[in-house]
Amino acid sequence: MTSVRQARGAAARLAVVEVKQRQTLEAALETVTQMQRERLRRAGQAIASRRPSLQNLAVRLDLIALAPGRLPVHSPDAWKGA
């Protein structure tokens, strides 16, 4: 059974998370190309289409940026509008 958690008042989304290790958040964002974002989006849509509990969810692309000596940074919907 799949559990879908939803923030109060927010629309339910399927988050596809890319993890990158770079010196800065900006460098991590720039590392993921448009082609890679499209591939991630298609992968999320394919997963959602095969699971009844996920079929009506929109796909969101998140980024976890890792940098030496720093805490991880989570950017929800990192490329919104891109």
C-alpha positions in Angstrom: 0.0 0.0 0.0 1.3 3.4 -0.9 1.0 6.3 1.5 0.7 9.8 0.1 1.4 12.6 2.5 0.1 16.0 1.8 1.0 19.3 3.6 -2.1 21.0 5.0 -3.7 23.3 2.4 -1.2 22.2 -0.3 -2.0 20.2 -3.5 -0.6 16.6 -3.4 2.5 16.2 -5.5 5.0 13.4 -6.4 8.4 14.8 -5.6 11.3 13.5 -7.8 14.5 14.4 -6.0 17.9 14.9 -7.6 20.9 15.0 -5.3 24.0 16.9 -6.3 27.3 17.6 -4.5 28.8 21.0 -5.4 30.4 23.9 -3.7 27.2 26.0 -3.8 23.4 25.6 -4.3 23.6 27.7 -7.4 26.3 25.4 -8.9 24.1 22.4 -8.1 21.1 23.9 -9.8 23.1 24.7 -12.9 24.5 21.2 -13.1 21.1 19.7 -13.9 20.4 20.5 -17.6 17.0 21.0 -19.2 17.3 17.5 -20.8 18.0 15.9 -17.4 15.0 17.8 -15.9 12.8 16.5 -18.7 14.0 13.0 -18.1 13.3 13.3 -14.4 9.9 14.6 -15.1 9.1 11.7 -17.5 10.4 9.2 -14.9 8.1 10.7 -12.3 5.1 10.6 -14.6 5.9 7.0 -15.6 6.0 6.0 -11.9 2.8 7.8 -11.1 1.0 6.2 -14.1 1.7 2.7 -12.8 0.5 3.3 -9.2 -3.2 4.0 -8.7 -2.6 6.0 -5.5 -0.2 8.3 -7.5 -2.0 8.7 -10.8 -3.6 12.1 -10.1 -0.5 13.7 -8.6 1.5 16.5 -10.3 5.2 15.8 -10.5 7.5 18.2 -8.7 11.3 18.3 -9.2 13.3 18.9 -6.0 17.0 19.3 -5.4 19.1 18.3 -2.5 22.4 20.1 -2.6 25.4 18.8 -0.7 28.5 20.9 -0.1 31.6 20.1 1.9 31.4 21.2 5.5 27.8 22.4 5.1 24.4 21.0 6.0 22.3 19.6 3.0 20.0 22.2 1.4 16.6 21.0 0.1 15.0 23.1 -2.6 11.4 22.1 -3.3 10.3 22.7 -6.9 13.9 23.8 -7.6 13.3 24.5 -11.3 9.8 25.9 -11.1 9.0 27.7 -14.4 12.2 26.4 -16.0 
